[in-house]
Amino acid sequence: MATTVTSMRIPTELNERYSKLARETGRPRSFYVNEALQEAIGRLEYEYGILKDIEDYRAGKLETYGINEVRVHCGLAN
C-alpha cells in the first residue's frame, strides 16, 4: 500500500493514549492512528452522504416517489 506523510494536530491526551498503546504492544503509533482513520472513514462518508441527500431533497434535486407509486412498482397495489 502506498503511503504519504501528513501532519495534524490532535489533543495531547489522545496522543498520549496512542503512544501508550504503541509502547505496550510494540507497534508504531502510526499503525493505530491509521487503523482508527480507516475504520472511521466509511462511517463518515456514509453519514455525510446522508446529509448531502437531505440537502438535495430539500432543494428539490432528488426524484421522489409517492407510496402508491412504490406499491404499483413492487406489485403490491390492490
N, C-alpha and C positions, 0 to 999 in steps of 0.2 A: 504494500500500500504506500503510495506516495504521501509525503507529509510536507507541511510548511510550518514556518515559525510564526507565531502570533503573540502579541502582548496584550494582557488585560489586567485590570485591577479587580481584586477580589478582597472581601473582608479578611482582616488578619486572622480572626478565629477560624474561618473556613480554611485558609491556607495552613494554619497550624494543624487542623484535623487531617488534611490530606498528607501533610508531612509526617505526622504520627503514624498514619496508616501505612505510608510508604516505608518508614523505618521498621515497623512491626512485621511487615510482610516481605521485605527485601525487594520490592518492586519500585520503580521510579514513580514519583508523584505524578508525572505527566501521564502515566498509564491510567491512573484513577480519574484524573481530570478528563481525559479522553473518553473513558468509559461513561462517565456522567454526562458529558456532552452528547455522545452518541445516543444514549438512552433517552435524553430529553428532546432531541431534535424532532423525532417522529410525533411526539405529543404536541409540541409547539406548532409544527406545521399543520397538524390536524385542527387544533384549536383556532389558530389564526385563519385557517381556511374557512372554518365555520363562520367566524366573524366577518370575513370578506363576503361570503354568501349572503349573510344577513344584510350587509350594506347594499349589495347588489339587488336583493329583494326589495328593500325599502326604496331604492332608486328606480325600481321598475325595470331592471335589466335582466331579470330572470323570467323564463317562461313558467307559468304555474298552471295547475290543473285543478278543477273542482272535484269533489268527491264522486259525483255522478259520472264524470268523465273517466275517473280511475276505475270505478266499478265496471263500466262498459268495456274498457280496455282489458281488464282482468277477467272478463266473462262472468262477473258477479251480479250483473243487472237483473232485476226481476222482470 
